[in-house]
């Protein structure tokens, strides 16, 4: 299997436009040059771990949300068929145009592109998998109509989970750590009936709680790759020790512009899937090496 990451670097004029989360709302202006450096270091770290990064530079300075590629769409591998790419239906007007650029790229990669067709659905930001179950989140942005429209594309067992602010995506409420058979979860940002469902399905002993304040420091917004967790440097020390105590290694990245100001951490920067070799192709101009060379030439 191949670890495939869709990503989009910040442009030279990147700025905060929507300011629709608790970090970006009152953040000082971003340094676009530094954000590009942060992005490139993280993308190269993924490839150094054996992943394949497919990079899509934003075609417009207006599409400032594109670096947070988790909401740009979701890839689903299928046996005996091309992967699916499920388009998002975003709530923020300034992000709705992103799908018109992800769709042509993923078609060139050999994927079948599908629009769920109803509601608000913010793609991988509101999807997780654990123990053979697909968790589909709804609440602050993604709504129930959007979840139901997307749910029909997910095979096997599907669980709907309602989450609450200050989390703005499900990946800020819950983090599967499959390599150690645990879920990091914040009971304070998951609706009580949904939390009860999690306890019944997975068992209370597999749910490792974090606090609402730790969620504000992206406690559940890291990117697990096997027994390593890639996390922003603002990860609370208690959570780091907790994860390491479970048997994982934690590697942190300084993401002052993209995370501390922009509000998106490691999981937000990628649309990620494990796909069969040969089930997709990568356009040469979208390989990380080619995009990185252009970024470095631009300064």
C-alpha positions as CSV (number, residue, x, y, z in Angstrom):
1,X,0.0,0.0,0.0
2,X,1.1,3.6,-0.7
3,X,0.6,6.5,1.7
4,X,-0.8,9.2,-0.6
5,X,-1.1,12.8,0.6
6,X,-2.8,15.6,-1.3
7,X,-1.5,19.0,-0.2
8,X,-1.6,22.6,-1.4
9,X,1.2,25.1,-0.5
10,X,0.4,28.6,0.7
11,X,0.8,31.2,-2.1
12,X,3.3,34.1,-1.9
13,X,0.4,36.4,-1.0
14,X,-1.2,33.9,1.5
15,X,-3.3,35.6,4.2
16,X,-6.1,34.8,6.6
17,X,-9.4,35.5,4.9
18,X,-12.2,33.8,6.6
19,X,-10.9,33.9,10.2
20,X,-13.6,31.4,11.2
21,X,-11.9,29.5,14.0
22,X,-10.8,30.3,17.5
23,X,-7.2,30.7,16.5
24,X,-7.5,32.7,13.3
25,X,-10.3,34.9,14.6
26,X,-8.0,37.4,16.4
27,X,-4.6,36.3,15.1
28,X,-2.0,38.8,13.9
29,X,-1.2,39.0,10.2
30,X,0.6,35.9,8.8
31,X,4.0,35.8,7.3
32,X,3.4,34.0,3.9
33,X,7.1,33.3,3.3
34,X,7.4,31.6,6.7
35,X,4.1,29.7,6.1
36,X,5.5,28.3,2.8
37,X,8.7,27.2,4.7
38,X,6.6,25.4,7.3
39,X,4.5,23.7,4.7
40,X,7.5,22.6,2.7
41,X,9.3,21.2,5.8
42,X,6.2,19.2,6.7
43,X,5.6,17.9,3.1
44,X,9.2,16.8,2.9
45,X,8.9,15.0,6.2
46,X,6.0,13.0,4.8
47,X,8.0,11.9,1.8
48,X,11.0,11.1,4.0
49,X,8.7,8.6,5.7
50,X,7.9,6.9,2.5
51,X,4.7,8.8,1.6
52,X,3.9,10.3,-1.8
53,X,2.9,14.0,-1.8
54,X,0.8,15.3,-4.6
55,X,0.9,19.1,-4.5
56,X,-1.6,21.5,-6.0
57,X,-0.6,25.2,-5.8
58,X,-3.6,27.5,-5.5
59,X,-4.5,29.1,-8.8
60,X,-5.8,32.2,-7.0
61,X,-4.8,34.4,-4.1
62,X,-8.5,34.4,-3.1
63,X,-8.4,30.6,-2.3
64,X,-6.6,31.1,1.0
65,X,-8.1,27.9,2.6
66,X,-6.4,25.5,0.1
67,X,-3.4,24.7,2.4
68,X,-5.9,23.0,4.7
69,X,-6.4,20.1,2.2
70,X,-8.3,17.8,4.6
71,X,-11.4,19.8,3.6
72,X,-10.5,19.8,-0.1
73,X,-11.9,16.3,-0.5
74,X,-11.6,12.7,0.6
75,X,-10.0,9.7,-1.2
76,X,-11.4,6.2,-0.9
77,X,-9.7,3.1,-2.2
78,X,-11.8,0.4,-3.8
79,X,-10.9,-3.1,-4.7
80,X,-11.0,-3.7,-8.5
81,X,-12.1,-0.1,-9.3
82,X,-10.4,3.3,-9.4
83,X,-10.3,5.2,-6.1
84,X,-13.2,7.6,-5.3
85,X,-12.6,11.3,-4.6
86,X,-15.5,12.7,-2.7
87,X,-15.8,16.4,-3.2
88,X,-16.5,18.7,-0.2
89,X,-19.5,21.0,0.2
90,X,-18.1,23.7,2.4
91,X,-19.9,26.2,4.6
92,X,-17.4,29.1,4.1
93,X,-18.1,31.0,0.8
94,X,-14.4,31.8,0.3
95,X,-13.6,28.1,0.3
96,X,-16.3,26.8,-2.0
97,X,-14.3,27.3,-5.2
98,X,-11.5,25.0,-4.1
99,X,-13.3,21.8,-5.3
100,X,-13.1,23.1,-8.9
101,X,-9.4,22.7,-8.8
102,X,-9.1,19.5,-6.8
103,X,-11.6,17.7,-9.1
104,X,-9.5,18.0,-12.3
105,X,-6.3,17.0,-10.5
106,X,-7.8,13.9,-9.1
107,X,-9.4,12.9,-12.4
108,X,-5.9,13.2,-14.0
109,X,-4.7,10.9,-11.3
110,X,-7.3,8.3,-12.4
111,X,-9.8,8.7,-9.6
112,X,-13.6,8.8,-10.0
113,X,-14.8,12.2,-8.7
114,X,-18.2,12.3,-6.9
115,X,-20.2,15.1,-5.4
116,X,-22.3,13.9,-2.4
117,X,-25.0,16.2,-3.7
118,X,-26.6,17.7,-0.5
119,X,-25.9,19.5,2.7
120,X,-22.7,20.8,4.1
121,X,-19.9,18.2,4.2
122,X,-16.3,19.2,4.9
123,X,-14.7,16.0,3.7
124,X,-11.7,14.4,5.6
125,X,-11.9,17.0,8.3
126,X,-15.0,15.2,9.5
127,X,-14.1,11.6,8.8
128,X,-12.1,9.1,10.9
129,X,-11.7,5.3,10.9
130,X,-11.0,3.0,13.8
131,X,-11.4,-0.8,14.3
132,X,-13.2,-1.2,11.0
133,X,-15.7,1.6,11.7
134,X,-16.0,4.8,9.7
135,X,-16.8,7.7,12.0
136,X,-18.7,10.6,10.2
137,X,-18.8,13.8,12.2
138,X,-21.4,16.5,12.1
139,X,-22.0,19.6,14.3
140,X,-20.3,22.9,13.9
141,X,-19.9,23.0,10.1
142,X,-20.7,19.7,8.5
143,X,-24.5,19.1,9.0
144,X,-26.5,16.0,9.3
145,X,-27.8,16.3,5.7
146,X,-24.3,16.4,4.4
147,X,-23.3,13.4,6.5
148,X,-26.2,11.3,5.2
149,X,-25.4,12.3,1.6
150,X,-21.8,11.3,2.0
151,X,-22.4,8.1,4.1
152,X,-23.6,6.0,1.1
153,X,-20.1,6.0,-0.4
154,X,-18.5,4.4,2.7
155,X,-18.6,0.6,2.8
156,X,-19.0,-1.4,6.0
157,X,-20.0,-0.1,9.4
158,X,-20.6,3.7,9.7
159,X,-21.2,5.6,12.9
160,X,-22.5,9.2,13.1
161,X,-20.9,11.3,15.8
162,X,-22.1,14.8,16.8
163,X,-19.4,17.2,18.1
164,X,-19.5,20.6,19.7
165,X,-17.5,23.9,19.7
166,X,-14.8,24.9,20.2
167,X,-13.9,22.0,17.9
168,X,-14.8,23.0,14.4
169,X,-14.1,19.6,12.7
170,X,-14.4,16.1,14.0
171,X,-10.6,15.8,13.8
172,X,-10.4,18.2,16.7
173,X,-12.7,16.1,18.8
174,X,-11.2,12.6,18.3
175,X,-8.0,11.1,17.1
176,X,-7.6,7.3,16.3
177,X,-4.3,5.8,17.3
178,X,-4.8,2.5,15.6
179,X,-1.2,1.3,16.1
180,X,-1.9,1.2,19.9
181,X,-5.6,0.5,19.7
182,X,-6.7,3.7,21.4
183,X,-8.8,6.7,20.6
184,X,-7.8,10.1,22.0
185,X,-11.2,11.8,22.6
186,X,-12.5,14.9,24.3
187,X,-15.8,14.1,26.1
188,X,-16.5,17.9,26.5
189,X,-16.7,18.5,22.7
190,X,-18.8,15.4,21.8
191,X,-22.5,15.3,22.3
192,X,-23.4,13.0,25.2
193,X,-25.5,10.5,23.1
194,X,-22.6,10.2,20.6
195,X,-20.0,9.7,23.4
196,X,-22.2,7.0,24.8
197,X,-22.2,5.3,21.3
198,X,-18.4,5.4,21.3
199,X,-18.2,3.8,24.7
200,X,-20.6,1.1,23.7
201,X,-19.0,0.3,20.4
202,X,-15.3,0.5,21.4
203,X,-15.2,0.1,25.1
204,X,-14.5,2.7,27.7
205,X,-10.9,1.4,28.3
206,X,-10.0,2.2,24.7
207,X,-11.1,5.9,25.0
208,X,-8.3,8.1,26.3
209,X,-9.7,11.5,27.4
210,X,-8.2,14.9,26.8
211,X,-9.6,18.2,27.9
212,X,-11.3,21.0,26.1
213,X,-8.4,23.3,26.8
214,X,-6.0,20.6,25.3
215,X,-8.2,20.5,22.2
216,X,-7.6,24.3,21.9
217,X,-3.9,23.3,21.6
218,X,-4.7,20.7,18.9
219,X,-4.4,17.7,21.2
220,X,-6.3,15.5,18.7
221,X,-5.2,17.2,15.5
222,X,-2.0,15.3,14.9
223,X,-1.3,12.9,12.0
224,X,-0.6,9.3,13.0
225,X,1.6,7.3,10.7
226,X,2.1,3.8,12.2
227,X,3.5,4.2,15.6
228,X,4.6,7.8,15.1
229,X,2.4,10.9,15.7
230,X,3.3,14.0,13.7
231,X,1.9,16.9,15.8
232,X,2.2,20.7,16.0
233,X,4.7,22.1,18.5
234,X,1.8,23.5,20.6
235,X,0.7,20.0,21.5
236,X,0.3,20.0,25.3
237,X,3.1,18.3,27.2
238,X,0.6,16.1,29.1
239,X,-0.8,14.8,25.9
240,X,2.6,14.2,24.4
241,X,3.5,12.1,27.5
242,X,0.2,10.3,27.3
243,X,0.7,9.3,23.7
244,X,4.3,8.3,24.4
245,X,3.1,6.3,27.3
246,X,0.9,4.3,25.0
247,X,3.9,3.2,23.0
248,X,4.0,5.8,20.2
249,X,6.8,8.3,19.2
250,X,5.8,11.9,18.9
251,X,7.5,14.2,16.4
252,X,6.5,17.9,16.5
253,X,6.7,20.6,13.9
254,X,6.8,24.4,14.4
255,X,3.7,25.7,12.6
256,X,3.4,29.2,13.9
257,X,1.8,30.6,10.8
258,X,-0.3,27.6,9.5
259,X,-1.4,26.4,12.9
260,X,-1.0,28.9,15.7
261,X,-2.4,31.7,13.5
262,X,-4.3,29.9,10.8
263,X,-5.8,27.3,13.1
264,X,-5.0,24.1,11.1
265,X,-2.6,21.5,12.4
266,X,-0.9,18.4,10.8
267,X,-4.1,16.5,10.0
268,X,-5.6,19.6,8.4
269,X,-2.8,20.0,6.0
270,X,-3.4,16.7,4.1
271,X,-6.0,14.7,2.5
272,X,-4.7,11.2,3.2
273,X,-5.3,7.7,2.0
274,X,-3.6,4.3,1.8
275,X,-4.1,3.2,-1.8
276,X,-3.1,0.1,-3.9
277,X,0.0,0.6,-6.0
278,X,-1.1,1.1,-9.6
279,X,-4.5,2.5,-8.7
280,X,-3.5,6.1,-9.4
281,X,-0.9,8.1,-11.2
282,X,0.9,11.3,-10.3
283,X,1.2,14.1,-12.8
284,X,4.8,15.1,-13.0
285,X,4.1,18.8,-12.4
286,X,2.3,18.0,-9.2
287,X,5.1,15.9,-7.6
288,X,6.5,17.5,-4.5
289,X,10.0,17.8,-6.0
290,X,8.6,19.9,-9.0
291,X,6.4,22.1,-6.9
292,X,9.2,22.6,-4.3
293,X,11.6,23.7,-7.0
294,X,9.1,26.3,-8.3
295,X,8.5,27.5,-4.7
296,X,12.2,27.9,-4.0
297,X,12.8,29.7,-7.3
298,X,9.9,32.1,-6.4
299,X,11.4,32.8,-3.0
